[in-house]
Amino acid sequence: MTARISSLDLDELPGQERTAAETSRPAADTETTRPRRVLLAKPRGYCAGVDRAVVTVERALETYGAPVYVRKEIVHNRHVVQTLSERGAIFVDETDEVPEGALVVFSAHGVSPEVHRQAAERNLRTIDATCPLVTKVHQEAKRFARDDYDILLIGHEGHEEVEGTAGEAPEHIQLVDGPEDVDKVSVRDPSKVIWLSQTTLSVDETMERVEQLRNRFPLLQDPPSDDICYATQNRQVAVKAMAPECDLVLVVGSRNSSNSKRLVEVALQAGARAAHLIDYASEVDPDWLTDVGTIGITSGASVPDVLVMDLLSWLAERGWGEVEEITTANEKIAFALPKELRRRREDRTGTVR
């Protein structure tokens, strides 16, 4: 399904004076005579879990005042972290960097029980902004550990989400990152083995690893529900839909964002001639635009849409003013804020005492 961007949307872009329908194609330059257009993926950008996490920090700053400490980056995006820092958030790597008794927010990627224990030892006030879909994986890990399963966790070593999930049952969980890890897996009972995964992996990458594991363990069980988050899947599907038509795909996202990096890989695998990951429009290398007609634009699940709008403006100034939105899904999911902030808000409105 495709939908052309409304005139209102394009009118709001800096430097744009006409709608897509009214914008004539630029004169051909010396490099190419190919028509220039932009395909804009939908859905893109913020998912419900990221929106919840960012609003959690914003609401904590409004409610309790600065500083509010945040363990790790609240989400993996440079712009978001910088903006919250300017408002009074202080990002730390570990809880021992937080003054005793202070307020600390746990990031959307989740934390292990050990981190909760360390926070309690320092009498820290905590607000847990873990994405509910990550929490679901944590609950699955605890459940299957109680049932004495060997759990094969597909994910990237060192990623905060993987560390948090593995920390729920370290004696039962083995990390499977690359294909070389498949041969290293050792289980006690081949009939009691299940796989879980980091939520931000690509579907294709995860299923490739699952099949490799199933070749070794034919009785390998699937989790009761799909662990790849809906937003990760939806953004990859949208990229796959537009990539075959694209000479270049630009993914807005930070380099430590797993789901953003996967979008670059998905674009290339789906047929895009070239694909690059950028944080800001200023990072686009003009050489990338040589002999390019169609440019695909998307953004990772932790990226505010203002950065995409900036990129569209940058491209419009260089002749790519015709924008067509490629819609493959409409997301309507929303998550409630953490209970600590809900209680405080209810108290202040007088509805709950």
C-alpha positions, 0 to 999 in steps of 0.5 A: 500500500502506498500513500502520497505525503499530504501537502501539509506534511511537506509544507511544514518542511523547511525550504519546501514551498510546494506540495509533492504534486506541485513540485516539478522534477529538477533539471537533469544534471551532469551526473544523471537524467534519472527522475528523482524521488523519495520513498518514505517508509511507514511505519518508521521511528519511535515504537511504543516502548521507546516512546514510553521510555523517553516520556518516563524520563521527561515526566520524572524530570517534571515531577521530581526535578533535575537531576534524574539519573538514568542507567545506560542510554534510555534508548539508543539514539544520540539526539534523544540522549543529548536532548534529555541531558540538556534537560537535566538527565544524567546518564551513568553506566552503573548504579554505583555512580548514582548518589545514595538515595537518588532517583534512577531510571532503568532504560528501555532495554531492561536490567538483571535482578542483580542491578535491582539488588545493587540499587536497593543496597544503595537505597536508590529510588527506581523507575523501571522504563523497561519495554513491556515486550522485553519484560515478556522475554524476561518472564519467559526466561524465568518460567523456563528456568523454573521448569529446568529447561536449557535456554538458548538466547539468540542475541548480540554479546554485550547488548544491554537487553541480552545482559538483562535477560541472561541475568534472570537465569544465568545458570540456564541460559547460553548466548548464541550470537554468531553461527560459530556459537551454535556448535559450542552449545551443550545441553543436559536434555535435548528434549528440554531445550527452548530458544528465546531472542533479543527483541531487536534482531532481524527476523531473518537473522533470528530464524537462520540461527534457529534452524542451525540450532534445530539441526543440532537439537531437533526437539528444540522448542519455540517460545510461546510467542514471537520474541521479535518485537512488532516494531522491529518486524514492521520496520523491516517489512516496510524496508523490504517493500521499498528497497527493490526500487531504491538506488539508495536507502538512508536509515536514520539511527545511531550506530549502537542501535541494533534495530537501526543497523539491521534495517541497513542490512535488510535494505541491502538484502532486499535489493537496494543498490546501497544503504547507509546509517546516519544520525543526522542529515549532515552526515550524508556524503554527497558522493552517495547521491551520484547517479541516484534516482530513487532514495528510500528513507526510514528510521530505527525504533528509537529515532524521533521523526524530527530527524527524518523531517530534517533529512527530507528537507536536506534532500529536497534542497538538492532536488529530491522533493517528490516524496511518496510514503510506502505504508505496510502497517499502521501501529496503534499500540501504546504502553502505560507509564511505569507505575511509580509515575502513574501513582504520582500523577494520580495523587496530584490530580486527586483521583487516587490517594 
